[in-house]
Amino acid sequence: MFQRFKSRFTRDPSPSQKAPGQAPERIRGAGGYFRPQSAEVLLATSERGQYLRQLWENSALPAGLYQQFYLDPLRQLCARVQHVPATQEGIWSCRGGFIDLTLQFTACAVRLAKGHMLPPGVAPETQAAQSLLWQAVVFWAALFYHLPLLRQLEGELEDGHHWQPGLWIPERRFRFRFQAPGPELPVLYKTLLAARLLPEEAVTWLSLVPGAWQCLMLHLGGHPSSVPLTDSLLQSAAEQVQSPLLNPVESAKQATDTRLSSSEPDPVIPPVTPGTAPAPDTAEDTRTLLSLFQAEE
């Protein structure tokens, strides 16, 4: 079945990308209001392009599914947070710091996961059949990891209406500020935002492998994972990017049983400028992908 899987999903060297044909514009005007920008424009910097390239290089999904399950939720998140920082002070406090932190952290976690077979402790043929899904679980857990930081921000549109960074794309010029954290809600803010970003087809895919579904739900709920290796991967990535949410638990040096660093050297990636890739019809690919988990051996 694994050979059938590989032959069905061929993969181009890289997804096509085009530089936005727009001249630089002033994005902040009078009163401190920012002009809303598209995700393609927000991601069109050389540094962010390098991390997008890392995501692609370390993913095994074909281009169509990569866009559907990885790029689409990433772009949605970028458009909903715009230029907000991740923290009030420190290295992630600059304009756009939340996108920079999320992108760098996610690329790091996906790269670390590439050096492992998930889930651990199962038959090799099961790992081979489910490897793409478990790579996606790590991606989604990493992409949503820093969503709680958005609770400390509040936004305002130019017409005076409220805008909450992360929940929706601002339709008008906006500004934002930090606010005192409110009481903890029964439903975690992270869970609410993640539910709005996770593609519907991804939920279907996850439901076919209960262990993967449970693993991601525990991450989103702020609980220890049912697959401790995924916790270790995220912890190691948090250490490498100096995440403000770094957990004060045992360090990677103490976790000698799990070597999280990939044996492969970090790729030297030339700067690229992300743009709007062609939107292929992925419906047939998705149906075939899901059918592989339902087919009998």
C-alpha positions in Angstrom: 0.0 0.0 0.0 2.9 2.4 0.7 4.2 1.9 -2.8 0.8 2.8 -4.1 0.8 5.8 -1.9 4.1 7.0 -3.3 3.2 6.4 -6.9 -0.1 8.3 -6.6 1.4 11.5 -5.0 4.2 12.8 -7.1 5.8 16.1 -6.1 7.3 18.9 -8.1 10.7 20.3 -7.1 9.0 23.4 -5.5 5.6 25.2 -5.7 5.6 28.0 -8.1 5.8 31.4 -6.6 5.4 34.9 -8.1 6.6 38.1 -6.6 3.7 40.5 -6.0 3.7 43.1 -8.7 3.2 46.0 -6.3 5.6 48.9 -5.5 6.4 49.4 -1.8 3.8 51.6 -0.1 3.5 53.4 3.2 1.7 51.1 5.5 1.2 53.3 8.5 -0.5 56.7 8.3 -1.7 59.4 10.6 -2.9 58.4 14.0 -0.8 55.3 14.0 -3.2 53.4 11.7 -1.9 50.6 9.5 -3.1 49.7 6.1 -4.3 46.1 5.9 -2.2 44.0 3.6 -2.7 40.6 2.0 -0.9 37.5 3.3 1.1 37.4 0.1 2.5 40.9 0.7 3.1 40.2 4.4 5.1 37.2 3.5 7.0 38.9 0.7 10.3 39.5 2.5 13.5 37.7 2.0 13.7 36.4 5.6 10.1 35.1 5.6 10.6 33.7 2.2 13.5 31.6 3.5 11.4 30.1 6.2 8.6 29.3 3.7 11.2 27.6 1.6 12.3 25.6 4.7 8.7 24.5 5.3 8.5 23.2 1.7 11.9 21.5 1.7 11.0 19.6 4.9 7.5 18.6 3.9 6.7 15.5 1.9 3.2 16.6 0.8 2.7 17.1 -2.9 2.3 20.8 -4.0 -1.5 20.8 -4.0 -2.0 19.3 -0.6 0.9 21.3 0.8 -0.9 24.5 -0.2 -4.3 23.2 1.2 -3.1 21.9 4.5 0.0 24.1 5.2 0.0 27.4 3.2 -3.7 28.2 3.4 -4.0 28.2 7.2 -0.6 30.0 7.5 -1.7 32.7 5.1 -5.1 33.0 6.9 -3.3 33.5 10.2 -0.9 36.1 8.7 -3.8 38.1 7.2 -5.6 38.1 10.6 -2.7 39.3 12.7 -1.1 41.7 10.1 1.7 43.7 11.8 1.2 42.9 15.4 4.2 42.1 17.6 4.4 38.9 19.6 5.5 40.5 22.9 5.7 43.9 24.4 9.5 43.7 25.0 12.3 41.6 23.7 13.3 40.2 20.3 9.8 39.5 19.2 8.4 43.0 20.1 9.1 44.5 16.6 6.4 45.3 14.1 5.3 42.0 12.6 7.0 40.0 15.3 4.1 37.6 15.7 4.4 36.4 12.1 8.2 36.2 12.3 8.0 34.2 15.5 5.3 31.8 14.2 7.0 31.3 10.9 10.5 30.7 12.3 9.1 28.4 15.1 7.0 26.4 12.7 9.8 25.9 10.2 12.1 24.8 13.0 9.6 22.3 14.4 8.9 20.8 11.0 12.6 20.4 10.3 13.2 18.7 13.6 10.2 16.3 13.0 11.7 15.2 9.7 14.4 13.3 11.6 11.9 11.1 13.4 9.4 8.4 12.5 6.0 9.2 14.0 4.2 7.8 15.9 7.0 6.0 17.9 6.4 2.5 19.1 4.3 1.2 16.2 5.0 -1.0 13.3 7.2 0.5 10.5 4.5 -0.1 7.9 2.1 1.9 10.1 4.6 4.7 10.4 5.1 4.8 6.7 1.4 4.9 6.0 0.7 7.6 8.5 3.9 9.7 8.2 2.4 12.5 6.2 -0.4 13.0 8.7 1.9 13.0 11.7 4.1 15.6 10.0 1.0 17.7 9.5 0.1 17.3 13.2 3.5 18.7 14.1 3.0 21.6 11.6 -0.5 22.5 13.0 0.6 22.2 16.6 3.6 24.5 15.9 1.5 27.0 13.8 -1.0 27.4 16.6 1.6 27.3 19.4 1.8 31.0 20.0 -1.9 31.9 19.5 -2.3 32.6 23.3 0.0 35.6 22.9 -2.8 37.4 20.9 -5.0 37.7 24.0 -2.7 40.4 25.2 -3.6 42.6 22.2 -6.6 44.6 21.3 -7.2 46.4 18.0 -9.3 49.3 16.7 -10.4 50.0 13.2 -10.2 53.5 11.7 -14.0 53.9 12.1 -13.8 53.1 15.8 -15.0 49.5 15.7 -13.2 46.8 17.6 -10.8 44.5 15.9 -9.4 41.4 17.7 -6.1 40.3 16.1 -6.2 36.7 15.1 -10.0 36.4 14.8 -10.7 38.1 11.5 -9.0 40.1 8.8 -9.3 43.9 9.3 -11.3 45.5 6.5 -10.1 49.0 7.2 -7.0 50.7 8.6 -6.3 49.5 12.1 -4.1 50.1 15.1 -3.4 48.0 18.2 -2.1 48.1 21.7 -1.3 45.8 24.6 -3.8 45.2 27.3 -3.8 43.6 30.7 -4.6 39.9 30.5 -8.2 39.1 31.3 -9.6 36.1 33.2 -9.0 32.6 31.8 -11.9 31.5 29.7 -13.6 28.1 29.8 -12.7 27.5 26.2 -9.1 28.4 25.5 -8.5 31.3 23.2 -6.0 29.2 21.4 -8.6 26.5 20.7 -11.1 29.0 19.3 -8.6 30.5 16.9 -7.2 27.2 15.8 -10.7 25.9 15.0 -11.2 28.9 12.6 -7.9 28.1 10.9 -7.8 24.3 10.6 -9.1 23.3 7.1 -12.2 21.2 7.2 -10.5 18.5 5.1 -7.8 18.3 7.8 -10.4 17.5 10.4 -11.6 14.6 8.2 -8.1 13.4 7.7 -7.3 13.5 11.4 -10.5 11.7 12.4 -9.3 8.6 10.5 -6.4 8.2 12.8 -7.7 8.7 16.4 -4.2 8.9 17.9 -3.3 11.8 15.7 -6.6 13.6 16.4 -6.1 13.1 20.2 -2.5 14.3 20.0 -3.4 17.6 18.3 -6.4 18.2 20.5 -4.3 17.8 23.6 -1.8 20.3 22.2 -4.6 22.8 21.5 -6.0 22.3 24.9 -2.7 23.1 26.6 -2.3 19.5 28.0 0.7 17.2 27.7 0.6 15.3 24.5 -0.4 11.6 24.1 2.8 11.4 22.1 5.6 12.9 24.3 7.9 13.1 21.3 5.8 15.9 19.8 6.1 17.8 23.1 9.8 17.4 22.9 10.0 18.6 19.3 8.0 21.8 20.2 10.1 22.3 23.3 13.3 22.1 21.3 12.0 24.4 18.7 11.0 26.9 21.4 14.5 26.9 22.8 16.1 27.4 19.4 13.9 30.5 18.5 13.8 31.9 22.1 10.1 31.6 22.3 8.4 33.8 25.0 6.3 30.7 25.8 9.3 28.5 26.5 8.3 26.0 29.1 10.6 25.8 32.2 10.9 22.0 31.9 13.8 19.7 31.3 16.1 21.0 28.6 17.1 19.1 25.5 20.4 18.4 27.1 18.6 16.5 29.9 16.4 14.6 27.4 19.2 12.2 26.4 16.8 9.5 25.3 15.5 11.7 22.4 17.9 13.4 20.1 15.8 16.1 18.5 18.4 17.6 16.2 18.2 16.1 12.7 21.3 14.3 11.5 21.2 16.4 8.3 22.8 19.8 8.3 20.6 22.9 8.1 20.0 23.6 4.4 21.5 26.7 2.9 18.5 28.4 1.4 18.7 31.3 -1.0 16.2 34.1 -0.4 13.0 33.7 -2.2 10.0 36.0 -2.5 6.7 34.3 -1.8 3.7 35.1 -3.9 0.4 33.7 -4.9 0.9 30.2 -6.1 -1.6 28.8 -8.6 -4.5 27.2 -6.7 -4.7 23.6 -8.0 -7.8 21.5 -7.6 -6.9 19.3 -4.7 -10.2 17.6 -4.2 -9.2 14.4 -6.0 -5.8 14.3 -4.2 -7.6 14.7 -0.9 -10.1 11.9 -1.6 -7.3 9.6 -2.6 -5.2 10.5 0.4 -8.1 9.8 2.8 -9.0 6.6 1.0 -5.5 5.1 1.8 -6.3 5.1 5.5 -9.6 3.3 4.9 -8.3 0.7 2.4 -7.6 -2.7 3.7 -4.1 -3.9 3.7 
